[in-house]
Amino acid sequence: MAVIEAIATTYLEADASSVTFSSIPATYEHLQLRISARQSTALVGSYIKAQFNSDTGSNYTYHYMGAGGSSSFAGGATSQTANVWFRLSAGNNAATAYGAIIVDILDYANTNKNTTCQVIGANSAQTDQLYFNSTLWDDTSAVSTILLAPAANNFVRGSEFTLYGLKSS
């Protein structure tokens, strides 16, 4: 039977430029982040930048596809300085609109391979956009720290971030 355990939750009582989960135990098979957040800047391309273990090198790759209204889109980039996870609500959206993002960080403690993530994100404030995302951290270190930051400025008050650990039994 699968087990999911909450490791830590951060609820922002004030705007913040970043959120960090540290000292992540290596006792789970996978990690999952559940995020409900918005950023203060009025950007159409609102996303989260995520770095593992303070790695700011060009060691991240991402791909995405999505749809909103009557259009669809896809893209990606290599040699990035952070994972890119879509889709935050932006500062020009309704104050009650928050983007929802679920990130599975697969085999995060396995030091025999690179770490990959699968991401589902949605934002009903911007033509009901839905994103599917995959990212790669080109490093075989176990993930022990996750730094999350918005594309620009701050996460706003009321944003919530919960880290879960998943294991088979």
N, C-alpha and C positions, 0 to 999 in steps of 0.2 A: 504494500500500500504506500502511496506517495504521501510525503509529509511536507507541509509548508509552514515555516516558522517566521514570524516577524523578528527581524534583527534590530531595526531602529526606524524611528519616524521623526521627521523634522517638519514642524508646522511653523510657518513664518508669521510672527506677530508684528513684524516690521519689514520693509523692503530690505533685500539683501543682494549683494553682488554675486554670491556663490553659496553653494551648500556642499558640505563634505561628509562622506561616510568614511571613517578610518577604523583601523584595527579590525578589519573584516575577518572573521574566523575562516579557516580553510577546511571546515568540517562538513560542508554541503557539496552536492554535485553541481548545482547551478545556483545563480542568484536571479532575483527578479526585482525590478524597480517599478513601482506604480507611482505615477506623477500626475498631479492636478496643478497646473501652474499657468501663470501669465507673466509677461515681461512688461516693463514700464515704457519701452520705446514703441513708437507706432511704425513697426516694420511689417511688410507683407510676408517676408521670409523668416518668420520667427521660429527659432529652433534652440535646442540645448546643445552646448559644447560639453563633452564629457571626456575627462582625462583619467587614465588609470595610473596609480603609483607615481604621481607627479611627473609623468612622462610628457614633456612639451616638445619632443622631437617630431619630425615628419613621419610618424609611424602608424598613421591611421588611414583607413580607406572606407568609403561609404558608397552605397547605392540606394536609390529610392525610386518608388513609383507611387503615384497617387491620382486622386480624382477629386473634383469639386465642381458642383453645378453640372454643366454639360461638357466639361473639358477634362482631359487626362494629361499627365506629365510624368517624366522620368528623367533621371540623371544620376550623376555620381562624380566622385573625385578620388584621386590617390594622393599619397604624400601629404596628408593633412596633419596639423598639430593637435587635433582632437577628434573624437568621435562626433558625428553630427546626428542628432536625434530630433525628428520632426514630430509634433507641431504644437508650439506654444500659442496661446492667445496673445495678441499684441495690445499695446497701450491704447490704440485707437478703436479697439472693440468695446462692446458694452462692459461696464465695470463688473458685471456678474458672470462674464464669459471666461472660462478657464479651459485651456487645452488639456486633453487627457492622453497620456503616453504610458504604454506598458513595454518594458525592456527586459528581455531574457538574456542574461549574460551566461553563456554556455561554457561548461567545463572550466570555470574561472580559476580553479586551483590546480589544474593539470599543467605541469611544467614541461610536458613533452610536445605541446602544440601551441599555436597562437590562439588568442581569445577572440571569439566571434560573438556578435549580438544580433538578435532579431528584435525588431521594433514595430509596434503598431501605434499610430498616433492619429488623433482626430481633433478637429476644431469646428464646432458648429457655428461659430461667429463669422467665419469666412467661407461663405457658400458651401457649408457642410463638407469641408475638406477631410479626406481620409488618406493617410500615408502608410505605406509599408516600407520598411527601411532595413538594411543589413549593414553591419559595420565589422571591421577587422582591426584588431590591435596587433601589429606585427612585432610581438614580443612573447616569449614563453614564460615570463614570470607569473607567479600566482597573483591575482588581483587582491590587494589588501587595502587599497584606498581608492575611492571614487570622488572626483571633484566635478561638480555640475555648475555650469554658468550659463546665463542666457546669451543669445547672440550679441546683444548690446544692453548696456545699462544694468538694470536690476530685475530680479524676481520680485513680484509685488506681494504685499501682505496678503495672507490667505492661501498662498501657494503651499502645497503639501507634497512631501516626498517620503515614501516608505520603501525600505529595503527588506526583502524576504530571502530566506535560504530554502532551497528545495533539495530533498533527498528521497531515496527510494523507500526507506523504512526507518 
